[in-house]
Amino acid sequence: MVHHQHAEWLRKADLPQVTPRSIIAGLAIGTIVLFSNFQFGLQTGWVSMMSLPSALLGFAAFKSLQPRLGYAFSDVENVFVQSLAVAVGTGPLAYGFVGVIPAIEKFLTPEEANTQDPIRFSTLQLIIWSLGLAFFGVFFAVLLRKQIIVREKLKFPSGSATATMIAVLHQSEVPESTAESTALEGQNDHEGLLQRRSSSEDSPYTSDDSTDDVDQTVELEHLSKKTYSNNIRILLSSFTISAFYSLASYFLPIVRNLPIFGENLAKNYLWTFQPSPAYIGQGIIMGLPTVTSMLFGAVLGWAVLGPMAQSLGWATGPVDDWKTGSQGWILWISLTIMVADTVVSFFVITGVSVYKMIMRNPNFHGRGYWNKLFKTESRYQPVNHSSNDVEIEESEAVEGLKENDEDEPDASPEHLVPNSVTIFGLVISFILCIIAVKAVFGSLCSVYPVVIAIFLALFLSILGVRALGETDLNPVSGIGKISQVIFALVVPRSHPGSVLINLVAGGITEAGAQQAGDLMQDLKTGHLIGASPRAQFVAQLIGSVWSALLSAVVYRLYDTVYDVPGSLFRIPTAVIWIDCSRLVTGEGIPPHAGGFALAFGLLFGVLATAKVVLHQSSRHAWAAAYIPSGVAVGIGIYNSPSFTLARFIGGFGAWYWLKRQRENKDAQLNMVVLSSGLVLGEGVFSIANLFMTALGVPHF
């Protein structure tokens, strides 16, 4: 029975996947996700892979067109659509458009950049920059696939959850030997903060990481036709409600900041409420532990530390001023907490992961292990197919499965990316990145920091991908901060333009690590379903090209139409990037902020260590949820309370409802679909708001 199941699994890779219809569908869904990620990335730094919603939207679109299809829409084609959509949708994070780029354009001074005037990129320069960052992480992930997914069989809970959903939608099976427990999709939040994805995201701030998002298991096996129809209704209803709010908020801007705590708190301390359905949906995805940590951060920053700094005269400017106001003062505490949490977590998770790798591989120190790490050829004999018959004899398929019991079955060689192609592509993408950076920055950025950044990205990608596979957390935020610290040592503080170089190098390093993690997550999904790794690789390349072009245009569109930074788009992630660069290159911080930042940094470094250690313990893992996430606390501090309150309502409401629906096998899936509709509705209709703003349509 198992052999027959694996034979069917091997045959799937021969089904059509890279087709015009799947490419069009993937690009369309990815474009929707991209606009949504720009909306929330520029507002709060939150960016999501949206793997599960992309898979569901792809299936729903083709199901509605089923009578007109020339051949059935398969589960492996669904994987291609989802992979392509993710590659497109995470562009705002991957290319730094919610962090590094606005940090350079909006906050970097001419002295810090060693220029006469502030830097302002043309759209063409943004496209060149994006294309330069788009590929080296992709090729490197292909090199890691064999070792990480096939040999070590790391879980990648979010990728496994997406595979399970696709299998259930198509009434197909995931081989028992490859099935893993599933978890809700992770997210990226700009700095990799929400990408426990994103990327998504380790913490809530993409790219860049994913906060303590969602560790809940999703029961998807019971999805019937009736359940599918019910979930489509939930998706459409939540999408409509969220879209209506988005349009209403344009004509009635007051609904974005309701002074429910009184005019005094609203005006002097920014305690308002934004009843955004999308923020509620994000809170559902993040989960109660994360949103509770964010609420704690909001109270700590905006009800305790901020007012204290104001009353003692340490922050004399307007409350929402990033430099002289209380928001600027508490920002340094937020930054230190997030850096301490992500860096400490990164090293602790890496240490645990490496220890497990050594324990599982007695020959770890031997040359053979490292040869295996980058070996991409399949160990299975190729299976010959006639041009008119895609069926193979079960005995042939099973013969290809007679491998070491420690390894999972893999696709046949014709469906793998050739080693020569991968190495050649990696070299070319290296060169492309160097050329792109020099074309955009010229003499402002030397070649050697770019080269170091690329190699650092590759090294840290290995650690990040392993952490993602083990914990569903890609610590891209920590990777970005680590790279900024390293480049503060590589490029002396006295070097002209050291802050600019620090930002550019950090952006390159984070982009590579984030892309490698995203693709590895998708490759896990494809591996479980039986999709062709080569087809997914093609999806990533197509999506990266389209995303690079579209992201540059959309960023410039938002920047032209809206006041960025402004009351609507405060680009907090960009502020984090520039202040971190200034911190590591020696610039001073506001009065008395340093002592508080150091104290809270040490505290949350200890808490981060305890949280990771407890999470890795089978006996005490439950206790980890009761330790606040430093990244989530930091997010609650640097975002104004209006962003946090709605998310807390979403997280708490989902927890309470699921607690009462324990007997409902579809409850968790319903909640995933509901949150997806809420996020996508407001994100998609932000396009309408953008064009109405550009056309000058009046508010009420």
Residue pairs with C-beta under 8 A, 6 or more apart in sequence:
2 175
2 176
2 177
3 394
3 397
3 398
3 401
4 394
5 173
5 175
5 176
6 175
6 177
6 397
6 398
6 401
6 409
7 392
7 394
7 397
7 398
8 173
8 530
9 175
9 409
9 530
10 383
10 392
10 397
10 400
10 401
10 409
10 411
10 412
10 530
11 390
11 391
11 392
11 397
11 530
12 74
12 75
12 76
12 529
12 530
12 531
13 76
13 411
13 412
13 415
13 530
13 531
13 532
13 535
14 385
14 390
14 415
15 74
15 76
15 77
15 390
16 71
16 74
16 77
17 74
17 76
17 77
17 79
17 80
17 531
17 532
17 535
18 80
18 535
18 538
18 539
19 77
21 62
22 77
22 80
22 81
22 84
23 84
23 542
25 58
25 61
25 62
25 81
26 58
26 80
26 81
26 82
26 83
26 84
26 85
26 88
26 539
26 542
26 543
27 84
27 85
27 88
27 542
27 543
27 546
29 54
29 57
29 58
29 61
29 81
29 85
29 88
29 89
30 54
30 84
30 85
30 86
30 87
30 88
30 89
30 543
30 546
30 547
31 88
31 89
31 546
31 550
32 57
32 89
32 680
32 683
32 684
33 48
33 50
33 53
33 54
33 85
33 86
33 88
33 89
33 90
33 680
33 683
34 88
34 89
34 91
34 92
34 547
34 550
34 551
34 554
35 554
35 683
35 684
35 686
35 687
36 48
36 50
36 89
36 679
36 680
36 682
36 683
36 684
36 686
37 47
37 48
37 89
37 90
37 91
37 92
37 93
37 98
37 683
38 92
38 97
38 98
38 551
38 554
38 555
38 558
38 686
39 278
39 682
39 683
39 686
40 46
40 47
40 278
40 282
40 679
40 683
41 47
41 92
41 93
41 97
41 98
41 189
41 190
41 206
41 573
42 98
42 102
42 558
42 564
42 569
42 571
43 568
43 569
43 570
43 643
44 189
44 205
44 570
44 572
44 635
44 639
44 643
45 98
45 99
45 189
45 190
45 191
45 193
45 194
45 204
45 205
45 206
45 208
45 572
45 573
45 576
45 635
45 639
46 187
46 189
46 190
46 194
46 204
46 205
46 206
46 282
47 90
47 92
47 93
47 98
47 187
47 188
47 189
47 190
47 194
47 195
47 198
47 199
47 200
47 201
47 206
47 207
47 208
48 89
48 185
48 187
48 188
48 189
48 194
48 197
48 198
48 199
48 200
48 201
48 206
48 282
48 285
48 679
49 86
49 89
49 90
49 158
49 185
49 186
49 187
49 188
49 195
49 197
49 198
49 199
49 200
49 201
49 518
49 521
50 85
50 86
50 89
50 185
50 676
50 679
50 680
51 82
51 86
51 158
51 159
51 162
51 185
51 197
51 521
51 522
51 525
52 161
52 162
52 165
52 184
52 185
52 672
52 676
53 673
53 676
53 679
53 680
54 81
54 82
54 85
54 86
54 89
55 78
55 79
55 81
55 82
55 162
55 165
55 166
55 169
56 165
56 169
56 231
56 235
56 673
56 676
57 85
58 78
58 81
58 82
58 85
59 73
59 78
59 166
59 169
59 170
60 232
60 235
62 69
62 73
62 78
63 73
66 72
66 73
74 170
75 166
75 167
75 169
75 170
75 172
75 529
75 530
75 531
76 526
76 529
76 530
76 531
76 532
76 535
78 166
78 169
78 170
79 163
79 166
79 522
79 525
79 526
79 529
79 531
79 536
80 531
80 535
80 536
80 539
82 162
82 166
82 522
82 525
83 522
83 525
83 526
83 536
83 539
83 540
83 543
84 539
84 540
84 542
84 543
85 543
86 518
86 522
86 543
87 518
87 519
87 539
87 540
87 542
87 543
87 544
87 547
88 543
88 546
88 547
88 550
89 547
90 188
90 197
90 198
90 199
90 200
90 206
90 207
90 514
90 518
90 547
91 97
91 130
91 547
91 548
91 550
91 551
92 98
92 190
92 551
92 554
92 555
93 99
93 188
93 190
93 192
93 195
93 198
93 199
93 200
93 201
93 206
93 207
93 208
93 514
94 133
94 134
94 207
94 511
94 514
94 515
94 518
94 544
94 547
95 101
95 129
95 130
95 133
95 134
95 511
95 547
95 548
95 551
95 552
96 129
96 133
96 507
96 510
96 511
97 126
97 551
97 552
97 554
97 555
98 190
98 206
98 207
98 571
98 573
98 574
99 190
99 191
99 207
99 208
99 507
99 573
99 574
99 576
99 577
100 503
100 504
100 506
100 507
100 510
100 574
100 577
101 121
101 126
101 129
101 507
101 555
101 574
102 559
102 564
102 565
102 571
102 574
103 503
103 574
103 575
103 577
103 578
103 581
104 113
104 119
104 121
104 500
104 503
104 504
105 118
105 119
105 120
105 121
105 559
106 564
106 565
106 571
106 574
107 574
107 575
107 578
108 118
108 119
108 499
108 500
108 503
108 578
109 118
110 116
110 117
110 118
112 497
112 498
112 499
112 500
112 582
113 119
113 444
113 497
113 499
113 500
114 444
114 496
114 497
114 500
115 444
115 497
119 500
121 129
121 440
123 552
123 553
123 556
125 439
125 440
126 551
126 552
126 555
126 556
127 548
127 549
127 552
127 553
128 436
128 439
128 440
129 436
129 437
129 440
129 552
130 547
130 548
130 549
130 551
130 552
131 432
131 436
131 545
131 548
132 432
132 433
132 434
132 435
132 436
132 437
132 440
133 433
133 436
133 507
133 508
133 511
133 512
133 548
134 429
134 515
134 544
134 545
134 547
134 548
135 425
135 428
135 429
135 432
135 433
135 541
135 544
136 426
136 429
136 430
136 432
136 433
136 454
136 457
136 458
136 512
137 457
137 461
137 511
137 512
137 513
137 514
137 515
137 516
137 519
138 429
138 515
138 516
138 519
138 537
138 540
138 541
138 544
139 422
139 425
139 426
139 429
140 426
140 458
140 461
140 512
140 516
141 461
141 465
141 515
141 516
141 517
141 519
141 520
141 523
142 376
142 417
142 422
142 519
142 533
142 537
143 374
143 376
143 422
143 426
144 373
144 374
144 461
144 462
144 465
144 516
144 520
145 376
145 520
145 523
145 533
146 372
146 375
146 376
146 410
147 372
147 373
147 374
147 375
148 154
148 465
148 466
148 469
148 520
149 156
149 408
149 469
149 520
149 523
149 524
149 527
150 407
150 408
150 410
150 527
151 372
151 406
151 407
151 408
152 357
152 360
152 469
153 178
153 408
154 466
154 469
154 470
154 524
155 180
155 181
155 469
155 470
155 472
156 180
156 468
156 469
156 472
156 520
156 521
156 524
157 180
157 181
157 182
157 183
157 472
158 183
158 184
158 185
158 186
158 196
158 197
158 472
158 521
159 520
159 521
159 522
159 523
159 524
159 525
159 528
160 179
160 180
160 181
160 182
160 183
160 524
160 525
160 528
161 182
161 183
161 184
161 185
161 218
161 220
162 185
162 525
163 174
163 182
163 524
163 525
163 526
163 528
163 529
164 174
164 179
164 182
164 218
164 220
164 221
164 528
165 218
165 220
165 223
165 669
166 172
166 525
166 529
167 173
167 174
167 528
167 529
168 220
168 221
168 223
169 223
169 228
172 529
174 528
174 529
175 409
175 528
175 530
177 408
177 409
178 408
178 527
178 528
179 528
180 528
181 217
182 217
182 218
182 220
183 214
183 215
183 216
183 217
183 218
183 472
184 213
184 214
184 215
184 216
184 218
184 285
184 287
184 668
184 672
185 197
185 200
185 214
185 285
185 672
186 194
186 195
186 196
186 197
186 198
186 199
186 200
186 201
186 210
186 213
186 214
186 472
186 473
186 474
187 194
187 195
187 196
187 197
187 198
187 199
187 200
187 201
187 204
187 206
187 210
187 211
187 213
187 285
187 286
188 194
188 195
188 197
188 198
188 199
188 200
188 201
188 206
188 207
188 208
188 209
188 210
188 474
188 476
188 514
188 518
189 195
189 198
189 200
189 201
189 203
189 204
189 205
189 206
189 207
189 208
189 209
189 210
189 211
189 573
189 635
190 205
190 206
190 207
190 208
190 573
191 203
191 205
191 206
191 207
191 208
191 209
191 476
191 477
191 480
191 481
191 510
191 573
191 576
191 577
192 198
192 199
192 201
192 202
192 203
192 205
192 206
192 207
192 208
192 209
192 210
192 342
192 474
192 475
192 476
192 477
192 478
192 479
192 480
192 510
192 513
192 514
193 201
193 202
193 203
193 204
193 205
193 206
193 207
193 208
193 209
193 210
193 211
193 338
193 342
193 476
193 477
193 631
193 635
194 200
194 201
194 202
194 203
194 204
194 205
194 206
194 207
194 209
194 210
194 211
194 213
194 286
195 201
195 202
195 203
195 206
195 207
195 208
195 209
195 210
195 473
195 474
195 476
195 477
195 514
195 517
196 202
196 203
196 209
196 210
196 211
196 212
196 213
196 214
196 468
196 471
196 472
196 473
196 474
197 206
197 210
197 474
197 517
197 518
197 521
198 206
198 207
198 210
198 474
198 514
198 518
199 206
199 207
199 210
199 474
199 476
199 514
199 517
199 518
200 206
200 207
200 210
200 474
200 518
201 207
201 208
201 209
201 210
201 213
201 474
201 476
202 209
202 210
202 211
202 342
202 345
202 467
202 473
202 474
202 475
202 476
202 477
202 478
202 631
203 209
203 210
203 211
203 212
203 338
203 341
203 342
203 477
203 629
203 631
203 632
203 635
204 210
204 211
204 213
204 286
204 290
204 294
204 631
204 632
204 635
205 211
205 338
205 477
205 572
205 573
205 576
205 631
205 634
205 635
206 476
206 477
206 514
207 476
207 477
207 510
207 514
208 476
208 477
208 480
208 510
208 514
208 573
209 342
209 473
209 474
209 475
209 476
209 477
209 478
209 631
210 473
210 474
211 286
211 290
211 293
211 294
211 629
211 631
211 632
211 635
212 286
212 287
212 289
212 290
212 293
212 629
212 631
212 632
213 285
213 286
213 287
213 290
213 472
214 285
214 286
214 287
215 287
215 472
215 625
216 287
216 658
216 668
217 668
218 668
218 669
218 672
219 665
219 666
219 668
219 669
220 669
222 665
222 666
223 231
223 666
223 669
227 666
227 669
230 666
230 670
231 666
231 669
231 670
231 673
234 670
234 673
234 674
234 677
235 673
235 674
235 676
235 677
236 677
237 677
238 277
238 281
238 673
238 674
238 675
238 676
238 677
238 678
238 681
239 677
239 678
239 680
239 681
239 684
240 681
241 277
241 677
241 678
241 681
242 277
242 278
242 281
242 677
242 678
242 679
242 680
242 681
242 682
242 685
243 681
243 682
243 684
243 685
245 255
245 275
245 276
245 277
245 681
245 682
246 278
246 681
246 682
246 685
246 686
246 688
246 689
247 685
247 688
247 689
248 255
249 255
249 256
249 276
249 689
250 688
250 689
250 692
250 693
250 697
250 699
251 699
251 700
252 699
252 700
253 699
255 274
255 275
256 274
256 276
256 568
256 642
257 266
257 272
257 273
257 274
257 642
258 272
258 273
258 274
258 275
259 265
259 266
259 272
260 272
260 273
261 271
261 272
261 273
265 271
266 272
268 319
269 302
269 303
269 306
269 307
269 319
270 302
270 319
270 320
270 327
270 640
270 641
270 642
271 302
271 303
271 641
272 640
272 641
272 642
273 641
273 642
273 645
273 646
274 642
274 643
274 645
274 646
275 646
276 646
276 682
277 678
277 681
277 682
278 678
278 679
278 681
278 682
278 683
279 643
279 646
279 647
279 650
280 646
280 647
280 649
280 650
280 653
280 678
281 650
281 674
281 675
281 676
281 677
281 678
281 679
282 647
282 650
282 675
282 679
283 291
283 646
283 647
283 648
283 649
283 650
283 651
283 652
283 653
283 654
284 650
284 651
284 653
284 654
284 671
284 674
284 675
284 678
285 672
285 675
285 679
286 294
286 632
286 647
286 650
286 651
287 651
287 654
287 655
288 651
288 652
288 654
288 655
289 625
289 626
289 629
290 629
290 632
290 651
291 632
291 644
291 647
291 648
291 650
291 651
291 652
292 628
292 648
292 651
292 652
293 628
293 629
293 632
293 633
293 636
294 632
294 633
294 635
294 636
294 639
294 644
294 647
294 648
295 636
295 644
295 645
295 648
296 628
296 633
296 636
297 334
297 632
297 633
297 634
297 635
297 636
297 637
297 644
298 636
298 637
298 639
298 641
298 644
298 645
299 636
300 633
300 636
300 637
301 330
301 333
301 334
301 636
301 637
301 638
302 330
302 637
302 640
302 641
305 326
305 329
305 330
305 333
305 596
305 637
306 315
306 319
306 326
306 327
306 329
306 330
307 326
309 315
309 326
309 329
309 330
309 590
309 592
309 593
310 319
310 326
312 592
314 329
314 590
314 591
314 592
314 593
315 324
315 325
315 326
315 328
315 329
315 590
316 324
317 323
317 324
317 325
317 328
318 324
318 325
319 325
319 326
319 327
320 327
320 640
321 327
321 328
322 328
322 331
322 575
324 590
327 638
327 640
328 590
329 590
329 593
330 637
330 638
331 575
331 576
331 579
331 637
331 638
332 579
332 583
332 589
332 590
332 593
332 594
332 597
333 593
333 596
333 597
333 600
333 637
334 576
334 634
334 635
334 637
334 638
335 576
335 579
335 580
335 583
335 597
335 634
335 638
336 597
336 598
336 600
336 601
337 600
337 601
337 604
337 630
337 631
337 633
337 634
337 637
338 477
338 481
338 576
338 630
338 631
338 634
338 635
339 478
339 481
339 580
339 601
340 600
340 601
340 602
340 604
340 605
340 608
340 630
341 604
341 605
341 607
341 608
341 629
341 630
341 631
341 633
341 634
342 475
342 477
342 478
342 481
342 630
342 631
343 478
343 481
343 482
344 605
344 608
344 609
345 473
345 475
345 478
345 608
345 609
345 611
345 612
345 630
346 463
346 464
346 467
346 475
346 478
346 479
346 482
348 608
348 609
348 612
348 613
349 467
349 470
349 471
349 473
349 475
349 612
350 463
350 466
350 467
352 470
352 612
352 616
353 463
353 466
353 467
353 470
354 466
356 470
357 364
357 466
358 364
361 369
363 369
375 419
376 416
376 417
376 418
376 419
376 422
377 413
377 416
377 419
378 410
378 411
378 412
378 413
378 416
379 403
379 407
379 410
380 400
380 401
380 403
380 409
380 410
380 412
380 413
381 399
381 400
381 412
382 412
382 413
382 414
383 392
383 396
383 397
383 400
383 412
385 392
400 409
400 412
401 409
403 409
408 527
410 416
410 527
411 527
411 530
411 532
411 533
415 532
415 533
415 534
415 535
416 533
416 534
417 533
417 534
417 537
430 451
430 454
433 450
433 454
433 508
434 447
434 450
434 451
434 454
437 445
437 450
437 504
437 508
438 445
438 447
438 450
441 500
441 504
444 497
444 500
444 501
445 497
445 500
445 501
445 504
446 501
449 487
449 490
449 491
449 501
449 504
449 505
450 504
450 505
450 508
452 487
452 490
452 505
453 483
453 487
453 504
453 505
453 506
453 508
453 509
454 508
454 512
456 483
456 486
456 509
457 483
457 508
457 509
457 510
457 511
457 512
457 513
458 512
460 479
460 482
460 483
460 509
460 512
460 513
461 512
461 513
461 516
461 517
464 474
464 475
464 476
464 479
464 513
464 516
464 517
465 474
465 516
465 517
465 520
467 473
467 474
467 475
468 474
468 517
468 520
468 521
469 520
469 524
471 615
474 513
474 514
474 517
476 510
476 513
476 514
476 517
477 631
479 509
479 510
479 513
480 506
480 507
480 509
480 510
480 577
481 506
481 580
483 505
483 506
483 509
483 510
484 502
484 505
484 506
484 580
484 581
484 584
485 584
487 501
487 502
487 505
487 506
487 584
488 498
488 502
488 584
488 585
490 505
491 498
491 501
491 502
491 505
492 498
493 585
493 586
495 501
498 585
499 578
499 581
499 582
499 585
502 581
502 584
502 585
503 577
503 578
503 581
506 577
506 581
515 544
519 536
519 540
522 536
522 539
522 540
523 533
523 536
525 531
526 532
526 533
526 535
526 536
527 533
557 690
558 564
558 569
558 690
560 694
561 690
561 693
561 694
562 568
562 569
562 690
562 693
563 569
564 571
565 571
565 574
570 640
572 638
572 639
575 638
576 638
583 589
589 597
604 630
604 633
605 630
607 627
607 628
607 630
608 630
610 627
611 624
611 627
611 629
612 624
614 620
614 621
614 623
614 624
614 627
615 621
615 624
635 644
636 644
650 675
654 671
654 675
657 667
657 671
658 667
658 668
658 671
661 667
664 670
